[in-house]
Amino acid sequence: MLPSNCVNTAGTGGFEPLTYQGTPLQAMALLQATLKSFPEATVLHSDALTMQVIFTTPVGFRDQVDFRINPQDQRIDFRSRSLFGLFDWGKNRSRMQAFTMRFEQQARIK
């Protein structure tokens, strides 16, 4: 069972993977475009198929989101978790719901 401060697209995480059309490069561009709408996000690492991002809340709590592009299935899996404590008052869930909506909007624009 996942702690209450973690959401993901694997198993019991409660989220469907993000889907995209095109190449992994286009998927990465969609992730980057979506992240621009989150000023609290800082990309720590990025390569052709993965991205690691830190979101910092206004009071200084840090949450880590790992994205992994699956080119065969044209999907992006993610895991979002708090780096402090075992409970985050639903922040990771609400942030990833908003991220999913904004990602889908970006995908429709492209």
Helices and strands as residue ranges (DSSP letters): E 6-8, G 11-13, E 18-19, H 24-35, E 41-46, E 50-56, E 62-70, E 75-82, H 91-109
